Amino acid sequence: MPPKSKKPTILSRFISLVGGRDRNKPTVDHRQGSAKVASWELLLKNTAPNALHDSDARYDPPKCDEDTRVEVIGEITDWIQDRGGPQRLLCMTGAAGSGKSALQQTTAEKCLKDGTLASTFFFSASDPSRNTVKYIIPTIAYQLGRTNDTLRRWIKAAVEGDPLVFSKSLRTQIATLIVEPSQRCEGMGIDLTTLPHAIFIDGLDECMGEDRQAELLTAVKEGLLVKGLPFRIFIASRPEWAVRTALEPGGHLRKVAYHIQLSDNYDASRDMRRYLQRRFEDIGLRIGNSHWFTEDNIETLVRAASGQFVYVATVFKYISERRASPAGRLRIVLDWTPHEGQKARPFECLDKLYANILLAAKNAYEAVDTHSGHDFLLLFNAHHLNAIGIRTSYSSYINFPPDSFSVMLGLEAGVEENLVTDLRSLVTFEMKGLHSWLRMYHKSFSDFLEAESRARDLFVPKSRVYTHLAHCCSQRIVECPLDFDSLPTNWEELPLPRPQRNHLQDAVNVLPFALNGATTEEVRDFTNKAGWSKLDKLLPLRADLQALKFDSFYGNWFTYVGYLRDKLKCRDPEIAAAITEFIGKGKRNFELWDCMNPEVAELHLGGTDRRSVGSGYSFEDIEAEAS
């Protein structure tokens, strides 16, 4: 013991607490004026029993079927067993429903059997005891203490030495409850490499607060990865902000973590096929009919899953309800289309998952002051529409690079990254050519967005999306800072910066398709602001007018203008008349161009009718189709 005149060191305090008093006698905390509970009981009060891999609160947790996910489980277990490997942190990221928790559970149970499981912590957004970092370090320390009596005594001593440790930072908790007790054991001659060493942390993204998630990752790196400790830590998470930025180039975990990108590196289709085959065969045994399903049924479900296990698990849970007909419920899933008053909800669990993620992303986005006035759901649904394609005919679609589409919506280029930053478990950006494109991990997520019966309060009608898109395009045209009475003869000569010319061109390209899905009020507003007149003066400026004339896209473009005119003939004859006038002027512009360029026209048309507008369309065809 150090002299009383000096402040005791950490070492002397530990020796004093462990060896210098009767551990069965409770100490008194004079600051609180009451008997202090025994240190281990105090530790237990600050743990989350529900977060353990074998907790009753997680009854029937998701697990991988035998002979499924073999490759990825092998990669994880090889990493755990490689005690000398340089990367002692494994981060597995994957889309929502890709099977991360099942892999954690399955691997944890394997480690329990072979004696290498040190601790587990399964976060859950819906459980107050495990949707916070408050209890994770004490819970890990409790489990570590159960692996070795000496380690347990040092952990108890640490709590007795600092009963308020549970209210301190995560790094302090790790140092006090895990690092220092482990080092004390090593100082007593215990070989730490003989202790269980695998620590599992699942669902980091379900922990409240991005900053707290980031704090935990930093604390793990700076506390548990220090030289001399035996632990190998396996963290699974959706690719949300905290873990994504930590693993990106320049991130603080980039060089120290072994990263498995579950959604990108592993095709789970074969495993899902096995999963459904086995379970459907079990149902066949139960009902006495092995032919109640077909191989084609399974293939249809696997394709619909888009590589995400949560889909097939949800489908099976719905079909296997004991009080219902499996074949009947299978037909509901295969033929399911949403309609008003429909009672069947085969994707209820999946919808709840999507709704929780989408709502959290909405709240986070709209809480940022610079996003004031931005409707998250409307903007995201607009980007979703662009991702799947804006219809230009019965079988054709157009889409734009997301940054260009953001500008089309009246936003800055690049803001789409902020828009989806909390949706990275459902969507991603993929590089194709010179641009990155938005991709949905799940086809079922697109289905969810488009069905009011599934999205409910988060549903945005497609008509509202088209109205907003039409408004933005119309606004760019009618408010364009050009003198429309003295325009140049070539689009590239327009007195606008090149980016503005390009964005104006995009607005022109998409306008008739957007207006066809928009409200009549939006079409009327564009008409009343002389929009058709301005559009008529812009079209002939295109340097590629001959391409505009002969390209099938512009055949569809004029066809949709005709559709729009026809829809409004009875509803608003005045607007329909303005559109008819625009179509007539367009026809005269093309005939004038033919007269000025007879050789080129003859070359392209091969002697056919010069009134043609691409892919066999003529203005008469447009009028006929519109009617």
Buried (B, 14 or more C-beta within 10 A) or exposed (E): EEEEEEEBEEEBBBBBBBEEEEBEEBBEEEEEEEEBBBBBEBBBEBBBBBBBBEBEBBEEBBBBBEEBBEBBBEBBBEBBBEEEEEBBBBBBBBBBBBBBBBBBBBBBBBBBEEEBBBBBBBBBBEBEBBBBBBBBBBBBBBBBBBBBEBBBBBBBBBBBBBBEBBEEEBBBBBBBBBBBBBBBBBEEEBEBEEBBBBBBBBBBBBBBEBEBBBBBBBBBBBBBBBEEBBBBBBBBBBBBBBBBBBBEEEBBBEEBBBBBBBBBEBEBBBBBBBBBBBBBEEBBEEEEEEEBBEEEBBEBBBEBBBBBBBBBBBBBBBBBEEEEEBBEBBEBBBEBEBEEEEEBBBBEBBBEBBBBBBBBBBEBBBEEEEBEEBBBBBBBBBBBBBBBEBBBBEEEEBBBBBBBBBBBBBBEBEBBEBBBBBBBBBBBBEEEEEEBBBEBBBBBBBBBBBBBBBBEEBBBEEEBBBBBBBBBBBBBBBEBEBEEEEBEEEBEEBEBEEEBBEBBBBBBBBBBBBBBBBBBEBBBBBBEBBBBBBBBBBBBBBEEBBEBBBBBBBBBBBBBBBBBBBBBBEEBEEBBBBBBBBBEBBBEBBBEBBEEBEEEBEEBBEEEEBBBBBBEBBBEBBBEBBE
